[in-house]
């Protein structure tokens, strides 16, 4: 999760797509270069349910382009281990 957040901050589109599970990966990231300024990441908790599935609850803070109030993305993400690497699958409804 931290490496994916860092990739968003640094604008590393290929890394984000490469760490996205093939079953849910989009062909392209529509709003990737939107000018959002990332302010921080807090990982609330992380756990695995098996050797192949894990979850991360996090809060990512950002500021929209042009100013305005900061935004918070609070998400519970599902990850799957494929060929020894964790890949983002989707956001789980909480």
VOLO-65154 format. One record per atom (N, C-alpha, C, O): residue number from 1; atom name; x, y, z. Coordinates in steps of 0.2 Angstrom, whole numbers, plus 5000, padded with zeros to 4 digits. Atoms other than C-alpha are relative to their C-alpha. Layout:
REM VOLO-65154
   resi   name     px     py     pz
    NUM     CA      X      Y      Z
...
***
This chain:
REM VOLO-65154
   resi   name     px     py     pz
      1      N   5004   4994   5000
      1     CA   5000   5000   5000
      1      C   5004   5006   5000
      1      O   5003   5011   4996
      2      N   4995   4994   5000
      2     CA   5014   5012   5004
      2      C   5003   5001   4994
      2      O   5004   5007   4992
      3      N   4996   4999   5006
      3     CA   5023   5009   4988
      3      C   4995   5003   4995
      3      O   4997   5007   4991
      4      N   5005   4997   5005
      4     CA   5007   5012   4978
      4      C   4998   5007   5002
      4      O   4998   5011   4997
      5      N   5001   4993   4998
      5     CA   5004   5028   4988
      5      C   5006   5004   4997
      5      O   5004   5010   4994
      6      N   4994   4996   5002
      6     CA   5022   5034   4984
      6      C   5000   5000   4992
      6      O   5002   5006   4990
      7      N   5000   4999   5007
      7     CA   5019   5030   4966
      7      C   4995   5005   4997
      7      O   4996   5008   4992
      8      N   5004   4995   5002
      8     CA   5004   5041   4965
      8      C   5003   5007   5001
      8      O   5002   5011   4997
      9      N   4996   4994   4999
      9     CA   5014   5055   4973
      9      C   5005   5002   4995
      9      O   5005   5008   4993
     10      N   4995   4999   5005
     10     CA   5028   5053   4961
     10      C   4998   5000   4993
     10      O   5002   5001   4988
     11      N   5003   5000   5007
     11     CA   5017   5051   4946
     11      C   5002   4994   4996
     11      O   5003   4994   4990
     12      N   4997   5006   5003
     12     CA   5023   5033   4942
     12      C   4994   4996   4998
     12      O   4993   4991   5001
     13      N   5006   5004   5003
     13     CA   5008   5027   4932
     13      C   5001   4993   4999
     13      O   4997   4989   5001
     14      N   4999   5007   5002
     14     CA   5016   5011   4926
     14      C   5001   4996   5006
     14      O   4999   4990   5006
     15      N   5000   5004   4993
     15     CA   5020   5006   4944
     15      C   4994   4998   5003
     15      O   4992   4993   5005
     16      N   5007   5001   4998
     16     CA   5002   5009   4949
     16      C   4997   4994   4996
     16      O   4994   4990   4999
     17      N   5003   5005   5004
     17     CA   4996   4998   4935
     17      C   5003   4993   5001
     17      O   5000   4988   5001
     18      N   4997   5006   5000
     18     CA   5009   4985   4937
     18      C   4999   4997   5007
     18      O   5000   4991   5008
     19      N   5001   5002   4994
     19     CA   5004   4983   4955
     19      C   4992   4999   5001
     19      O   4990   4997   5007
     20      N   5008   5001   5000
     20     CA   4985   4981   4951
     20      C   4999   4993   4997
     20      O   5002   4991   4992
     21      N   5002   5007   5002
     21     CA   4978   4963   4949
     21      C   4997   5000   4993
     21      O   4993   5005   4992
     22      N   5002   5001   5007
     22     CA   4975   4958   4931
     22      C   4992   5000   5000
     22      O   4989   5002   4995
     23      N   5008   5001   5001
     23     CA   4956   4954   4935
     23      C   4997   5007   5001
     23      O   4991   5007   4999
     24      N   5004   4994   4999
     24     CA   4952   4972   4940
     24      C   5004   5006   4997
     24      O   5001   5012   4998
     25      N   4996   4994   5002
     25     CA   4966   4983   4932
     25      C   4997   5003   4994
     25      O   4995   5000   4989
     26      N   5002   4996   5005
     26     CA   4960   4997   4921
     26      C   5005   5000   4994
     26      O   5011   4999   4995
     27      N   4996   4999   5005
     27     CA   4967   4999   4904
     27      C   5005   5006   5000
     27      O   5011   5006   4999
     28      N   4997   4993   4998
     28     CA   4972   5017   4909
     28      C   4997   5003   5006
     28      O   4992   5002   5007
     29      N   5002   4996   4995
     29     CA   4971   5028   4923
     29      C   4997   5007   4998
     29      O   5001   5011   4996
     30      N   5003   4994   5002
     30     CA   4959   5042   4919
     30      C   5002   5007   5003
     30      O   5004   5011   5000
     31      N   4998   4994   4997
     31     CA   4963   5055   4932
     31      C   5006   5000   5004
     31      O   5007   5003   5009
     32      N   4993   5000   4997
     32     CA   4981   5051   4936
     32      C   5003   5006   5001
     32      O   5006   5008   5006
     33      N   4996   4994   5000
     33     CA   4988   5067   4931
     33      C   4996   5006   5001
     33      O   4996   5011   4998
     34      N   5005   4995   4999
     34     CA   4974   5078   4938
     34      C   5003   5006   5004
     34      O   4999   5011   5005
     35      N   4997   4994   4996
     35     CA   4986   5090   4948
     35      C   4999   4999   5008
     35      O   5000   5004   5011
     36      N   5001   5001   4993
     36     CA   4981   5083   4965
     36      C   5006   5000   5004
     36      O   5011   4997   5002
     37      N   4994   5000   4995
     37     CA   4994   5086   4979
     37      C   4998   4996   5006
     37      O   4994   4997   5010
     38      N   5001   5005   4995
     38     CA   4995   5071   4990
     38      C   5004   5003   5007
     38      O   5009   5005   5007
     39      N   4998   4997   4993
     39     CA   4997   5076   5009
     39      C   5003   4995   5005
     39      O   5007   4997   5009
     40      N   4998   5005   4995
     40     CA   5000   5060   5018
     40      C   4996   4994   5000
     40      O   4990   4993   4997
     41      N   5004   5006   4999
     41     CA   4995   5042   5021
     41      C   5001   4997   5007
     41      O   5006   4997   5010
     42      N   5000   5004   4993
     42     CA   4990   5033   5037
     42      C   4997   4993   4999
     42      O   4991   4993   4997
     43      N   5002   5007   5000
     43     CA   4989   5014   5037
     43      C   4997   4999   5007
     43      O   5000   4999   5012
     44      N   5003   5002   4994
     44     CA   4976   5010   5050
     44      C   5001   4993   5003
     44      O   5002   4992   5009
     45      N   4999   5007   4998
     45     CA   4978   4991   5050
     45      C   5001   4996   4993
     45      O   4998   4999   4988
     46      N   4999   5005   5006
     46     CA   4983   4977   5038
     46      C   5000   4993   5003
     46      O   5003   4992   5008
     47      N   5000   5007   4998
     47     CA   4980   4959   5039
     47      C   4999   4995   4994
     47      O   4997   4997   4989
     48      N   5001   5005   5005
     48     CA   4980   4943   5029
     48      C   4995   4995   5003
     48      O   4994   4993   5009
     49      N   5005   5005   4999
     49     CA   4966   4930   5028
     49      C   5003   4993   4998
     49      O   5000   4988   5000
     50      N   4997   5006   5003
     50     CA   4977   4917   5019
     50      C   5007   5002   4997
     50      O   5008   5008   4997
     51      N   4994   4999   5004
     51     CA   4994   4916   5010
     51      C   4999   5004   4994
     51      O   5003   5007   4991
     52      N   5001   4997   5006
     52     CA   4985   4923   4995
     52      C   4995   5006   5000
     52      O   4994   5010   4995
     53      N   5005   4994   4999
     53     CA   4973   4937   5002
     53      C   5002   5004   5006
     53      O   5003   5001   5011
     54      N   4999   4996   4995
     54     CA   4976   4952   5012
     54      C   4996   5006   5000
     54      O   4993   5008   4994
     55      N   5003   4993   5000
     55     CA   4968   4969   5017
     55      C   5004   5005   5003
     55      O   5008   5004   5008
     56      N   4997   4994   4997
     56     CA   4974   4986   5021
     56      C   4994   5005   5001
     56      O   4991   5007   4996
     57      N   5005   4994   4999
     57     CA   4963   5000   5029
     57      C   5005   5006   5000
     57      O   5010   5006   5004
     58      N   4995   4994   5001
     58     CA   4971   5017   5025
     58      C   4996   5006   5000
     58      O   4990   5006   4998
     59      N   5003   4993   5001
     59     CA   4967   5036   5025
     59      C   5006   5003   4996
     59      O   5011   5004   4998
     60      N   4996   4996   5004
     60     CA   4975   5046   5011
     60      C   4997   5007   5000
     60      O   4992   5008   4998
     61      N   5003   4993   5000
     61     CA   4974   5065   5012
     61      C   5003   5003   4994
     61      O   5009   5002   4992
     62      N   4998   4996   5006
     62     CA   4975   5076   4997
     62      C   4997   5007   4999
     62      O   4992   5008   5003
     63      N   5003   4993   5001
     63     CA   4972   5094   4991
     63      C   4999   5000   4992
     63      O   5003   4998   4988
     64      N   5002   5000   5007
     64     CA   4963   5097   4974
     64      C   5004   5005   4997
     64      O   5007   5010   5000
     65      N   4996   4995   5003
     65     CA   4972   5107   4961
     65      C   4996   5007   5000
     65      O   4990   5007   5000
     66      N   5003   4993   5000
     66     CA   4969   5126   4962
     66      C   4998   5001   5008
     66      O   4995   5007   5009
     67      N   5001   4998   4993
     67     CA   4967   5125   4981
     67      C   4993   4997   5003
     67      O   4991   4992   5000
     68      N   5006   5003   4997
     68     CA   4951   5122   4992
     68      C   5002   4995   5005
     68      O   5008   4994   5007
     69      N   4999   5004   4994
     69     CA   4949   5111   5007
     69      C   5003   4993   4998
     69      O   5002   4990   4993
     70      N   4997   5006   5001
     70     CA   4959   5095   5009
     70      C   4994   4994   5000
     70      O   4989   4995   5003
     71      N   5004   5006   5001
     71     CA   4951   5078   5004
     71      C   5003   4994   5004
     71      O   5009   4994   5005
     72      N   4997   5007   4996
     72     CA   4952   5061   5014
     72      C   4997   4995   4996
     72      O   4991   4994   4994
     73      N   5002   5006   5003
     73     CA   4951   5045   5005
     73      C   5001   4994   5006
     73      O   5006   4992   5007
     74      N   4999   5006   4995
     74     CA   4947   5031   5019
     74      C   4997   4994   4996
     74      O   4991   4994   4994
     75      N   5002   5006   5004
     75     CA   4947   5014   5011
     75      C   5002   4994   5003
     75      O   5008   4994   5006
     76      N   4998   5007   4998
     76     CA   4948   4996   5015
     76      C   5001   4996   4993
     76      O   4997   4995   4989
     77      N   4998   5003   5007
     77     CA   4958   4988   5000
     77      C   5001   4993   5001
     77      O   5004   4990   5006
     78      N   4998   5007   5000
     78     CA   4959   4970   4996
     78      C   5006   4999   4995
     78      O   5006   5002   4990
     79      N   4995   5002   5004
     79     CA   4975   4963   4989
     79      C   5001   4992   4999
     79      O   4999   4988   5004
     80      N   4999   5007   5002
     80     CA   4980   4946   4981
     80      C   5007   4999   4999
     80      O   5010   5003   4996
     81      N   4993   5001   5001
     81     CA   4997   4938   4981
     81      C   5000   4996   4994
     81      O   4997   4990   4993
     82      N   5000   5003   5007
     82     CA   5001   4933   4963
     82      C   5008   4999   4999
     82      O   5011   5004   4999
     83      N   4993   5001   5001
     83     CA   5018   4925   4960
     83      C   5005   5003   5005
     83      O   5010   5006   5003
     84      N   4996   4997   4994
     84     CA   5024   4931   4977
     84      C   5000   5007   5001
     84      O   5003   5010   5005
     85      N   5001   4993   5000
     85     CA   5019   4949   4974
     85      C   4993   5002   5002
     85      O   4988   4999   4999
     86      N   5006   4997   4999
     86     CA   5005   4958   4982
     86      C   4997   5005   4995
     86      O   5001   5009   4993
     87      N   5003   4996   5005
     87     CA   4993   4966   4970
     87      C   4993   5003   5002
     87      O   4989   4999   5005
     88      N   5007   4997   4998
     88     CA   4978   4978   4973
     88      C   4995   4997   4996
     88      O   4995   4996   4990
     89      N   5005   5003   5003
     89     CA   4962   4970   4969
     89      C   4994   5005   4999
     89      O   4992   5007   4994
     90      N   5006   4995   5000
     90     CA   4948   4982   4974
     90      C   4999   5003   5007
     90      O   5002   5001   5012
     91      N   5003   4997   4994
     91     CA   4940   4993   4987
     91      C   4994   4996   5003
     91      O   4990   4994   4999
     92      N   5006   5004   4997
     92     CA   4929   4983   4999
     92      C   4995   5005   5004
     92      O   4997   5009   5007
     93      N   5005   4996   4997
     93     CA   4913   4990   5005
     93      C   5000   4999   5008
     93      O   5001   4993   5010
     94      N   5000   5001   4993
     94     CA   4913   4993   5024
     94      C   4994   5002   5003
     94      O   4993   5002   5009
***
